[in-house]
Amino acid sequence: MKFLKQRLSHLADKGKKLMNSPIKKSVITTVVIAAFAFHTNPIAFADNSNLSTVYHVYLNNTYLGTVSKKSTVEKAVAKKIETMGQSYKDINLQLGSNIIYIPEQVFHPTAENEKTINYLENAIEVKAEAAAIMIDGKPVVYLGNKSTAQDVIKKLKLQYVNEDQLNEYEARSTTTALPPLGENETRILDINLSTNATIEEAKAAPDQILPLDQAVSFLQRGTLEETKYVVKAGDVLGSIASEHQLKIADLLTLNSGLTENSVLKPGQELNITVPKPFVKVVIKKEVSQHEVIPYQTEETTDSTMANGESKVSQEGKDGLQNTTLNVTEENGITINKEVTKQDIISQPINQIVVKGTKVIPSRGEGSFAWPAVGGYVSSKMGYRWGKMHKGIDIARPSNSTIKAADNGVIVSAGWDNGGYGNKIVIDHQNGYRTVYAHLSSIGVSAGQNVAKGTAIGVMGATGDATGVHLHFEVYKNGALADPLAYIKR
């Protein structure tokens, strides 16, 4: 009886401890059952030597089963960690689950080693000792150790500065005043991350731990995998961009080698993943650089020079200044510039251009007036119907008067056998000639001086013309030129 009282007292103490532990009621039930077995089987106390100890195994407060030895579980755990370690080298693995053993003495062994271990192997968690990079207090990426995590942050910064610049910045004393910056020099004033990033010890599943380069890429892009779009027949850049809430410029940036004129082919893969960085590298620089001060052009007039003529009386020369700026960059993109100092090295010298104002009726001014009274361009210069259309056609004017496009001398005025019908050619005495064709009548003659805007004929449909219009051509130094590049309306 004394043994029974001692045994019940022992179980009661154990029950009190369990009540204060995270183990659920199922554990208490085990203890109660054990007490009941002692109470209802007095024969058991006759000989303590017939008792055996078994262990009830709990994994994270869940009952798994009974084993005859704790070492059975420990060996199973060690084996699983060893097996996983073969796949995750250089990572310190350890048990990530909470295992509790509740011993019980019984007359007849009730251990189910194999069944319990099977449950254990399926439910057990293996964690790795890791270092987490925390962004604003939340773990974003896991590395194998704190040193590697520090290397990730360093490599992030080295995407945008070189190692010498980073080392010089980190070695600099914050209390020492910086010397003046030399000409064409740059130095780092500050390197920071756009969000608060810290490194903390953590436990993580082994497959959550990333190598250094992947971790850097993940923090920069917000993902390790790019989403691809497979081009279908009929797709164009605009429709693909719109479908994925992108701009065409975004799509071109994401796919190097792609341009607005690229021909898409069915089956072609396009990257449509817009990076969403977890963190950006913010760099503040002090930059000293030489800058050109562009010269200005002044114009003066000379009444003895022909209108349309000009000459440079003084050559212009750019000036030079040294500018000191504070520049802020975010992931290599300049987001702010502030000029802190400017020193003039040499002043610019203005260019002076003299323009003639003397009107000479036989010499053009260098710009062409619209050669008709109103109307519109019904056909531009270029290949048409298999041959070159050498000028522009002007149709449907307010009235049919044809005017000289600029001052000049009439070279020829009459019928042309080459299909132009009635045609006038004016030499503007400045390298330009103009041609007027298909006129119904001509009002000038060869050798005559004409002023800009003077009536020289009437629009018609003579020669190879399909309707009433003016065919107008421009030649510069003997070469055909597009009239629309010279006409001012």
Buried (B, 14 or more C-beta within 10 A) or exposed (E): EEEBEEBBEBBEEBBEEBEEEEBEEEBBEBBEEBBEBBEEEEEBBEEEEEEEEBBBBBBBEEBBBBBBBBEBBEEBBEEBBEEBBEEBEEBEBEBBBEBBBBEBBBEEEEBBBEEBBBBBEEEBEBBBBBBBBBBEEEBBBBBBBBEBBBBBBBBBBBEBBEEEBBEEBEEEEEEEEEEEBEEEEBBBBEBEBBEEBEBEEBBBBBEBBBEBEEBBBBBBBBEEEEEEBEBEEEBEBEEBBEEBEBEBEBBBBBBEEBEEEEEBEEEBEBBBBBEEBBBBBBBBBBBBBEBEBEBEEEEEEBEEBBBBBBEEEBEBBEBBBBBBBBBBBBBEEEEEEEEEEEEEEEEBBBBBBBBBEBBBEBBBBBEBBBBBBEBEBEBEBEEEEEEEBBBBBBBEBEEBBBBBBBBBBBBBBEEBEEEBBBBBBBBBBBEBBBBBBBBBEBBBEEEBBBEBBBEBBBBBBBBEBEEBBBBBBBBBEEEEBBBEEBBEE
